[in-house]
Amino acid sequence: MKTPSSITQASVNRKPNPGLAVKQFALALAAGLALLAGSANAVTTTTEITFSNLSISPGDKISKIAKGFLPTGSILRAVSINANHVDGWAYTDEICVWIAESSSSPSGILRIVDPADGYAPGADTTLSWNWSGSGYDNPIISTQSAVPDGIDLHNYAVFLDCDYWSTWSGSITLTYDVYQDPATTNDILTFNSPYGPATISGNNITFLVPVGTSVTALAPTFTHNGHSASPPSGTTLDFTTSQTYTVTALNGSPKTYTVTATPWAVTNGLGLWLDASQLTGLSDGDTVNSWTDMSGLNNNATKTDGSPAYKTSQVNGRPVVRINGGNLAFNRISTIRSVFWVLKENSTTDRFLLGDAGDPNYAFHRGDSGCLWHSSNASANVRNGTTKLMGAVVDGTTTSLPTGQFQLVSLVTAGDVGAKNVTKDRTYRPGWNGDIAYNFSDKFSVNVGAQMLKLRETETFTTAFGLSTKDDEINQYKAGINYAYNSSDNLGVNVEWVNVDAKTRLPGADKPEVSYISLDWARKLGDNANLKLGYQLIELKSGVNGTAPDFSFKGSVGAVQLGVSF
């Protein structure tokens, strides 16, 4: 039986190894000579290794990057992992990255693995993933940057292995510095607009902007391997027309690039496009009553209940719409074939990523323990489609949506499915049934609602009144008006009335009733906390009279409530 490992620090071979010392000295010397030779212009580069349902046994040494594939002078700086343990005996951190001259090498130059059992191939240096999880937790997301100096990936191959038999899906990313000669190089290597990375094709660079976005004052950033660039990275320019950038090498040779901003107008087959960055006229915390559809079809998502909130600077400086129990609905689409979401779930729930109008429509049914899709209730066209989490193919019926961090989820269905709600599942949701909120302005709002519940024989609510619970009903009604006099404070007057319609009563008894009239003041303390001070008048009519004592009374109570959400 395996036991969890608690290795969290780098582990270097402790046995005397003169060969290792010579090898590391040679690597460091080679890197130093490269710097002295004038190739000190380091360009940080990444190479991603992706894999899906890859089955590995100890010693397989599955080749992913061949020796000599990367350019000379590719000095390793870090190794990152974002993967899911799909099946097998290995714990999640026992997937191994093994770097060696060849698969037949008796020992590699580096391996990164939690060596709990020691079955992964050996190496001169062993590092752990420094992972905060344990056992079979998913996913493993970690970066190991304490790699030995001077490993030139050009001279080594990169393999995947493991410490125990297992199956994996995800990606490994190598970060390394490529040393080049600045005397002759004059290339733009990366180019990023405020809306994402650009496409570099020869001397032409194109970046996309959302439809309707002003491009008169954009400040793209870029990296290059030359001696200088004009205009410099981060310069604000008007991209109404294409702009010219020039990179000059140390020997004076220039290279000119033409940079163009292109509206992102995806229309072929697009049925809905909701982008929080395109919402206008809202401040942090404001309620989102309507979310504009950018597809050009005017399929806007409109608030039907709850208080979806506009929150600024949540992901890479961009806003989001925060939904907690509410809903935004759009015109039903019955021919959905592909969807992608950028979202964050704060805690494991069963809330849908897309919902529908009513039974039997629940194509995107969530699974247990936060799994993306239910193994039987979700549509077969969803379950049998291709689901990706952060770009890696996963089984949505067994893969949970990670919490507390933004995730990219994409789905290509196996056939048509339908949806009409951003999150709400049919008519099921936490809280009141039938709540309606009417926003007359940014200051005033009125709410009304009703709920009817059947009591079962196991219920004890009416036992105190000496009544039978058979076929009894509770009818509950509420109404209120609220006034927000600034962004943090509001006053409210609310009325609630509960009526117990007991089919079996004592002779002459009335229906039990209780009513509340409350006046409260609430203050928002932060994104996840609020304080409420209230004064409430209460009237109770027990409904028991005649042959039994009457429990009716009137009273009042003051209350202090601190609410915190996680």
Secondary structure, 3 states (H helix, E strand, C coil): CCCCCCCCCCEECCCCCHHHHHHHHHHHHHHHHHHHCCCCEEEEEEEEEEEEEEEECCCCCEEEECCCCCCCCEEEEEEEEEEEEEEECCCHHHEEEEEECCCCCCCECEEECCCCCCCCCCECEEECCCCCCCCCCCCEEEEECCCCCCCEHHHCEEEEEECCCEEEEEEEEEEEEEEECCCCCCCEEEEEECCEECEEECCEEEEEEECCCCCCCECCEEEECCCEEECCCCCCECCCCCEEEEEECCCCCEEEEEEEEEEECCCCCCCCCECHHHCCCCCCCCECCEECECCCCCCCEEEEECCCEEEEEEECCEEEEECCCCEEEEEEEEEEEEEEEEECECCCCCCCCCECCCCCCCCCCCCHHHECCCCCCCCHHHHCCEEEECCEEECCCCCECCECCCEEEEEEEEEEEEEEECCCECCECCCCCCCEEEECCCCEEEEEEEEEEECCCCCCCCHHHCCCCCCCEEEEEEEEEEEECCCCEEEEEEEEEEEEECCCCCCCCCCCEEEEEEEEEEEEEECCEEEEEEEEEEEEECCCCCCCCCCCEEEEEEEEEEEECC
